[in-house]
Amino acid sequence: MKRGLRMKIKTKIKSSQAFYFIEFLSFYSLNLYYWYRYILRYNTDYASAEYRDTPTFLRGGKYAVVVVLAVLLVLAMLYFKKKVILGGPEIALVLFAAIMLIKSMYQRNYLLFFKMLIFALPAYGVMYMGDDPIQPFIRWFRIVYVYHIIYSAFEIFMYFTFGWMTGLAIPGLIRFGGGLDDPNGFSIFMIIPLCYFICNLIENGLFSRWLPHAIVAFVLFFITYSFSGYAGAVVMLLLIMVKYKNSARLVLVETIILVIVAVVIINHKDLIIHLYEHKKYSIQAHFEYMIVRYDSLAEFIFGSPQYQFSESLYAMVAVNYGFGALLLLFFFECSTIYIAYRNYMREHSIELFTVFAYQVVFMVTQVGIAYFVTVPVNYLYFLAVFMTLRVYRSHGREKYADARRMPTVA
């Protein structure tokens, strides 16, 4: 009996280590994949006059990495006899994927299906990690965040010293995208540390050790000059206001933020006007992409027979895969956001609130940009989703009975 118990414990430890290793590889390989963009001047020909199209082996390399990671995950699940958990959110995601696959076969265009859903596979491994899957990712995220700080400092140095432009720079305005060399993607990535540092400032005092962290994060976020990122920050700040609505420090933080914004606007009004003049046509195009038109009832149900591109994820899904697919996607996103909120209500930790806020910002900003196909923020989104489900189920539904009576202020 004792021997059998020892074997069971040993198997459990090996299982946790296996999935820990897979997620370790997934997290670092995808978050650091774009190291070459700025250094080797690779992106697309429209990214900057100094850039060249990324070679095929690098452009497709991240998908090859994901396939390898997915295979490792499946093999680990088979070896340790892990069952696939199908709750409401997972069922909605599977049905959505099925509709996309069938319609992609009809349209003979699999690229969007592949880009949108394949990054969910390596993230799914978090479901089989230890009892507290959040702590390892906090440690890993810190390392990646420091990497982006160093990379951003290198970009700034190279620009002011040698005039090296970054990807997607606007004429007369340099935009920085960290180690991603992608201002829009990096701005959404920065929502995570921004939210975390601001919450710690409010809870621990404005002159705590979190102040320099918050300043650095704000600077890195601001110099992306990403309107979608700025919109996401507004959503994040609204959530923080609700969370700390009874906190006296919130008023002081809001005042400081407003003063900083006012100073930036006053001292850089010409720059802001230049940015708006350059981006206004892009903004107008984004709004036009949001409009969904159907020529028949069949298109409303099944989507367009020919693939149609859109900057807006939801318009792209509605047009190509039908209104039913859009509802499934909304259900998946909203249900996981609700569960993330329940997780936060139970423990009131800043980490769980950050996971919740990131999912909300990710969902809202996709009205304008399809972040589901932007690496690595799409992987981080699915990681946040499956981590949310893992935490929720580890506590058991019955333990949330008292959460409804808890206050919303941490």
C-alpha positions as CSV (number, residue, x, y, z in Angstrom):
1,M,0.0,0.0,0.0
2,K,2.8,2.4,0.9
3,R,4.7,1.5,-2.2
4,G,1.7,2.3,-4.4
5,L,1.2,5.6,-2.6
6,R,4.9,6.6,-3.2
7,M,4.6,5.7,-6.9
8,K,1.5,7.8,-7.2
9,I,3.2,10.8,-5.6
10,K,6.3,10.4,-7.7
11,T,4.2,10.2,-10.9
12,K,2.3,13.4,-9.8
13,I,5.6,15.3,-9.3
14,K,6.9,14.2,-12.7
15,S,3.6,15.3,-14.3
16,S,3.8,18.7,-12.8
17,Q,7.5,19.1,-13.8
18,A,6.7,18.0,-17.4
19,F,4.0,20.6,-17.9
20,Y,6.0,23.2,-16.1
21,F,8.9,22.6,-18.5
22,I,6.5,22.9,-21.5
23,E,5.1,26.2,-20.3
24,F,8.6,27.4,-19.5
25,L,9.6,26.8,-23.1
26,S,6.4,28.3,-24.5
27,F,6.6,31.4,-22.5
28,Y,10.2,32.3,-23.3
29,S,10.3,31.1,-26.9
30,L,7.2,33.1,-27.9
31,N,7.9,36.3,-25.8
32,L,11.5,36.5,-27.0
33,Y,11.0,35.3,-30.6
34,Y,11.1,38.8,-32.2
35,W,14.6,39.6,-30.9
36,Y,15.8,39.8,-34.5
37,R,13.4,42.4,-35.9
38,Y,15.1,45.6,-34.9
39,I,18.7,44.3,-34.9
40,L,18.5,42.6,-38.3
41,R,16.1,45.2,-39.8
42,Y,13.5,42.6,-40.6
43,N,9.7,43.1,-40.6
44,T,7.7,44.0,-43.7
45,D,8.6,46.5,-46.4
46,Y,6.0,49.0,-45.2
47,A,7.3,48.9,-41.6
48,S,10.1,51.4,-42.4
49,A,12.2,52.4,-45.4
50,E,15.2,50.8,-43.7
51,Y,13.5,47.5,-43.2
52,R,13.3,44.4,-45.4
53,D,10.7,41.7,-45.6
54,T,11.3,39.0,-43.0
55,P,12.8,35.8,-44.6
56,T,10.3,32.9,-44.8
57,F,12.2,30.7,-42.3
58,L,11.9,33.5,-39.6
59,R,8.3,34.5,-40.6
60,G,7.1,30.9,-40.3
61,G,9.5,29.9,-37.5
62,K,7.1,31.0,-34.7
63,Y,4.4,28.7,-36.1
64,A,6.9,25.8,-36.3
65,V,7.8,26.5,-32.6
66,V,4.1,26.4,-31.6
67,V,3.5,23.2,-33.5
68,V,6.5,21.6,-31.7
69,L,5.2,22.8,-28.3
70,A,1.7,21.6,-29.1
71,V,3.0,18.1,-30.0
72,L,5.0,18.1,-26.7
73,L,1.9,19.0,-24.8
74,V,-0.3,16.3,-26.4
75,L,2.4,13.7,-25.8
76,A,2.6,14.7,-22.1
77,M,-1.2,14.6,-21.8
78,L,-1.2,11.1,-23.3
79,Y,1.7,9.9,-21.2
80,F,0.2,11.1,-17.9
81,K,-3.3,10.3,-19.0
82,K,-4.6,13.8,-18.6
83,K,-8.2,14.5,-19.6
84,V,-9.3,17.5,-21.6
85,I,-11.6,19.6,-19.5
86,L,-14.6,20.9,-21.3
87,G,-16.5,23.6,-19.4
88,G,-18.7,26.2,-20.9
89,P,-15.8,28.5,-22.2
90,E,-13.9,25.5,-23.7
91,I,-17.0,24.2,-25.5
92,A,-17.7,27.7,-26.9
93,L,-14.1,27.9,-28.1
94,V,-14.2,24.4,-29.7
95,L,-17.5,25.2,-31.5
96,F,-16.0,28.5,-32.7
97,A,-12.9,26.7,-34.0
98,A,-15.1,24.1,-35.7
99,I,-17.0,26.8,-37.5
100,M,-13.8,28.5,-38.5
101,L,-12.3,25.3,-39.8
102,I,-15.3,24.3,-41.9
103,K,-15.6,27.8,-43.3
104,S,-11.9,28.0,-44.0
105,M,-12.1,24.8,-46.0
106,Y,-14.9,26.4,-48.0
107,Q,-13.0,29.6,-48.5
108,R,-9.7,27.8,-49.0
109,N,-8.1,30.3,-46.7
110,Y,-6.7,28.8,-43.5
111,L,-4.3,31.5,-42.4
112,L,-6.7,33.3,-40.0
113,F,-7.9,30.1,-38.5
114,F,-4.3,29.0,-37.9
115,K,-3.1,32.4,-36.5
116,M,-6.1,32.9,-34.2
117,L,-6.3,29.5,-32.5
118,I,-2.9,27.7,-32.7
119,F,-1.4,29.9,-29.9
120,A,-4.1,28.5,-27.5
121,L,-2.5,25.1,-27.7
122,P,0.8,25.7,-25.8
123,A,-1.0,28.0,-23.3
124,Y,-3.3,25.1,-22.4
125,G,-0.5,23.3,-20.5
126,V,-1.1,25.7,-17.6
127,M,-4.2,23.6,-16.8
128,Y,-2.0,20.8,-15.6
129,M,0.6,22.7,-13.6
130,G,0.8,22.8,-9.8
131,D,-1.8,24.1,-7.4
132,D,-0.6,27.7,-7.8
133,P,0.1,28.2,-11.5
134,I,0.4,32.0,-11.2
135,Q,3.7,32.3,-9.2
136,P,5.9,30.7,-11.9
137,F,4.6,33.1,-14.5
138,I,5.2,36.1,-12.3
139,R,8.9,35.1,-12.1
140,W,9.1,34.5,-15.8
141,F,7.2,37.7,-16.7
142,R,9.7,39.8,-14.6
143,I,12.6,38.4,-16.7
144,V,10.8,39.2,-20.0
145,Y,9.9,42.6,-18.8
146,V,13.5,43.4,-17.9
147,Y,14.5,42.2,-21.4
148,H,12.0,44.7,-22.9
149,I,13.4,47.5,-20.8
150,I,17.0,46.7,-21.9
151,Y,15.9,46.3,-25.6
152,S,14.0,49.6,-25.5
153,A,17.0,51.4,-24.0
154,F,19.1,49.9,-26.8
155,E,16.6,51.1,-29.5
156,I,16.6,54.6,-28.0
157,F,20.4,54.7,-27.9
158,M,20.7,53.5,-31.5
159,Y,18.1,56.1,-32.7
160,F,19.6,59.1,-31.0
161,T,23.2,58.0,-31.7
162,F,23.1,56.5,-35.2
163,G,19.6,57.5,-36.4
164,W,18.3,53.9,-36.6
165,M,14.5,53.9,-37.2
166,T,12.2,51.4,-35.5
167,G,9.5,49.4,-37.2
168,L,6.2,51.2,-38.0
169,A,7.7,54.6,-37.3
170,I,5.7,57.6,-38.5
171,P,7.5,60.3,-40.6
172,G,8.8,62.8,-38.1
173,L,7.8,60.6,-35.1
174,I,9.8,57.6,-33.8
175,R,7.6,54.8,-32.2
176,F,9.2,52.2,-29.9
177,G,7.9,48.7,-29.6
178,G,10.3,47.1,-27.2
179,G,11.7,43.7,-28.0
180,L,8.6,43.1,-30.2
181,D,9.5,46.1,-32.5
182,D,5.7,46.4,-32.8
183,P,4.2,49.5,-31.1
184,N,0.6,48.3,-31.1
185,G,1.4,44.8,-29.8
186,F,3.9,46.1,-27.2
187,S,1.3,48.7,-25.9
188,I,-1.1,45.9,-25.1
189,F,1.7,43.9,-23.5
190,M,2.5,46.9,-21.3
191,I,-1.0,46.9,-19.9
192,I,0.1,44.0,-17.6
193,P,3.0,45.7,-15.8
194,L,1.2,49.1,-15.8
195,C,-1.9,47.7,-14.1
196,Y,0.3,45.8,-11.6
197,F,2.5,48.7,-10.7
198,I,-0.4,51.3,-10.4
199,C,-2.3,48.9,-8.1
200,N,0.8,48.5,-5.9
201,L,1.3,52.3,-5.8
202,I,-2.3,52.8,-4.5
203,E,-2.0,50.0,-2.0
204,N,1.5,50.7,-0.7
205,G,1.9,54.4,-1.1
206,L,2.9,56.8,-3.9
207,F,6.5,57.0,-2.6
208,S,7.0,53.3,-2.2
209,R,9.5,51.2,-4.1
210,W,6.8,50.8,-6.8
211,L,7.1,54.5,-8.0
212,P,10.2,54.1,-10.2
213,H,8.7,50.9,-11.7
214,A,5.5,52.7,-12.6
215,I,7.4,55.6,-14.1
216,V,9.5,53.3,-16.4
217,A,6.4,51.3,-17.4
218,F,4.5,54.6,-18.2
219,V,7.4,55.9,-20.4
220,L,7.7,52.6,-22.3
221,F,4.0,52.6,-22.8
222,F,3.7,56.2,-23.8
223,I,6.4,56.1,-26.5
224,T,4.6,53.4,-28.4
225,Y,2.2,56.2,-29.7
226,S,-0.4,53.5,-30.1
227,F,-4.0,54.8,-30.0
228,S,-5.3,51.3,-29.5
229,G,-3.0,51.0,-26.5
230,Y,-4.1,54.3,-25.1
231,A,-7.7,53.2,-25.4
232,G,-6.8,50.1,-23.6
233,A,-5.2,52.1,-20.8
234,V,-8.4,54.1,-20.4
235,V,-10.3,50.9,-19.9
236,M,-7.7,49.7,-17.4
237,L,-7.8,52.9,-15.4
238,L,-11.6,52.7,-15.2
239,L,-11.4,49.2,-13.8
240,I,-8.8,50.4,-11.3
241,M,-11.1,53.3,-10.3
242,V,-13.9,50.9,-9.6
243,K,-11.5,48.6,-7.6
244,Y,-10.2,51.4,-5.4
245,K,-13.3,53.6,-5.4
246,N,-13.1,53.9,-1.5
247,S,-9.4,54.6,-1.4
248,A,-8.1,58.0,-0.6
249,R,-4.9,57.3,-2.5
250,L,-6.9,56.8,-5.7
251,V,-7.7,60.6,-5.9
252,L,-4.1,61.5,-5.5
253,V,-3.0,59.0,-8.2
254,E,-5.7,60.3,-10.5
255,T,-4.6,63.9,-9.9
256,I,-1.0,62.9,-10.7
257,I,-2.0,61.1,-13.9
258,L,-4.1,64.0,-15.0
259,V,-1.3,66.5,-14.3
260,I,1.2,64.3,-16.3
261,V,-1.2,64.0,-19.2
262,A,-1.8,67.8,-19.2
263,V,1.9,68.6,-19.1
264,V,2.6,66.2,-22.0
265,I,-0.3,67.7,-24.0
266,I,0.8,71.3,-23.4
267,N,4.5,70.7,-24.0
268,H,4.1,68.4,-27.0
269,K,1.0,69.7,-28.6
270,D,2.7,70.0,-32.0
271,L,3.8,66.4,-31.8
272,I,0.3,65.3,-30.8
273,I,-1.2,67.3,-33.7
274,H,1.3,65.7,-36.1
275,L,0.5,62.2,-34.7
276,Y,-3.2,62.8,-35.2
277,E,-2.8,64.2,-38.7
278,H,-0.8,61.2,-39.7
279,K,-3.1,58.7,-38.0
280,K,-6.5,60.2,-38.8
281,Y,-6.9,58.3,-42.1
282,S,-5.9,55.1,-40.3
283,I,-8.5,55.8,-37.6
284,Q,-11.1,56.5,-40.2
285,A,-10.2,53.2,-42.0
286,H,-10.5,51.3,-38.7
287,F,-14.0,52.7,-38.2
288,E,-15.0,51.7,-41.7
289,Y,-13.6,48.2,-41.1
290,M,-16.0,47.9,-38.1
291,I,-19.0,48.2,-40.3
292,V,-20.5,44.8,-41.1
293,R,-22.8,44.4,-44.1
294,Y,-24.6,41.3,-45.3
295,D,-26.1,40.8,-48.7
296,S,-28.3,37.9,-47.8
297,L,-29.6,35.9,-44.9
298,A,-27.2,33.1,-45.8
299,E,-24.3,35.5,-45.4
300,F,-25.6,36.5,-42.0
301,I,-25.7,32.9,-40.9
302,F,-22.7,31.4,-42.6
303,G,-20.6,34.4,-43.6
304,S,-19.2,35.6,-46.9
305,P,-18.2,33.0,-49.5
306,Q,-15.0,34.9,-50.2
307,Y,-12.5,35.8,-47.5
308,Q,-12.7,39.5,-46.5
309,F,-10.0,41.3,-44.5
310,S,-10.8,43.7,-41.7
311,E,-8.7,45.5,-39.1
312,S,-11.4,44.8,-36.5
313,L,-11.4,41.2,-35.2
314,Y,-15.1,41.1,-34.6
315,A,-16.0,42.5,-38.0
316,M,-13.6,40.0,-39.6
317,V,-15.3,37.1,-37.7
318,A,-18.9,38.3,-38.4
319,V,-18.2,38.8,-42.1
320,N,-16.3,35.6,-42.8
321,Y,-17.8,33.1,-40.4
322,G,-21.3,34.4,-39.6
323,F,-23.1,36.0,-36.7
324,G,-23.3,32.7,-34.8
325,A,-19.5,32.4,-34.7
326,L,-19.3,36.0,-33.4
327,L,-21.7,35.1,-30.6
328,L,-19.6,32.1,-29.7
329,L,-16.5,34.2,-29.6
330,F,-18.3,36.8,-27.4
331,F,-19.5,34.1,-25.0
332,F,-16.0,32.7,-24.7
333,E,-14.5,36.1,-23.9
334,C,-17.2,37.3,-21.6
335,S,-17.5,34.0,-19.7
336,T,-13.7,33.9,-19.0
337,I,-13.8,37.6,-17.9
338,Y,-16.6,36.8,-15.5
339,I,-14.7,33.9,-14.1
340,A,-11.5,36.0,-13.8
341,Y,-13.6,38.6,-11.8
342,R,-14.9,35.8,-9.5
343,N,-11.3,34.7,-8.9
344,Y,-10.3,38.2,-8.0
345,M,-13.4,38.6,-5.7
346,R,-12.4,35.5,-3.8
347,E,-8.7,36.4,-3.1
348,H,-8.5,40.2,-3.8
349,S,-4.9,39.8,-5.0
350,I,-3.3,42.3,-7.4
351,E,-2.1,39.5,-9.6
352,L,-5.6,38.1,-10.1
353,F,-7.0,41.6,-10.8
354,T,-4.2,42.2,-13.4
355,V,-5.2,38.9,-15.1
356,F,-8.8,40.1,-15.1
357,A,-8.0,43.6,-16.4
358,Y,-5.8,42.2,-19.2
359,Q,-8.6,40.1,-20.5
360,V,-11.0,43.0,-20.5
361,V,-8.6,45.3,-22.3
362,F,-7.7,42.6,-24.8
363,M,-11.4,42.1,-25.6
364,V,-12.3,45.8,-25.9
365,T,-9.3,46.8,-28.0
366,Q,-10.0,44.1,-30.6
367,V,-12.8,46.3,-31.8
368,G,-10.1,48.1,-33.7
369,I,-7.2,45.7,-34.0
370,A,-7.2,41.9,-34.3
371,Y,-4.8,41.1,-31.4
372,F,-5.8,37.4,-31.7
373,V,-3.2,37.2,-34.5
374,T,-0.5,39.4,-32.8
375,V,2.3,37.4,-31.3
376,P,3.0,37.1,-28.3
377,V,0.0,39.0,-26.8
378,N,-2.4,36.4,-28.2
379,Y,-0.4,33.7,-26.4
380,L,-0.5,35.8,-23.2
381,Y,-4.2,36.2,-23.6
382,F,-4.9,32.5,-23.8
383,L,-2.4,32.0,-21.0
384,A,-4.5,34.4,-18.9
385,V,-7.7,32.6,-19.9
386,F,-6.6,29.1,-19.0
387,M,-4.9,30.3,-15.9
388,T,-8.2,31.8,-14.9
389,L,-10.0,28.6,-15.5
390,R,-7.3,26.6,-13.6
391,V,-7.5,28.8,-10.5
392,Y,-11.3,28.8,-10.5
393,R,-11.6,25.0,-10.7
394,S,-8.8,24.4,-8.2
395,H,-10.9,26.1,-5.5
396,G,-14.2,24.5,-6.5
397,R,-17.4,26.3,-7.4
398,E,-18.9,25.8,-3.9
399,K,-16.2,28.0,-2.4
400,Y,-17.4,31.0,-4.3
401,A,-20.7,31.2,-2.4
402,D,-19.4,33.9,0.0
403,A,-17.6,35.9,-2.8
404,R,-20.8,37.6,-3.8
405,R,-20.9,39.4,-0.5
406,M,-17.3,40.6,-0.6
407,P,-16.6,44.3,-1.3
408,T,-15.1,45.3,-4.6
409,V,-12.3,47.3,-3.0
410,A,-9.1,45.6,-2.2
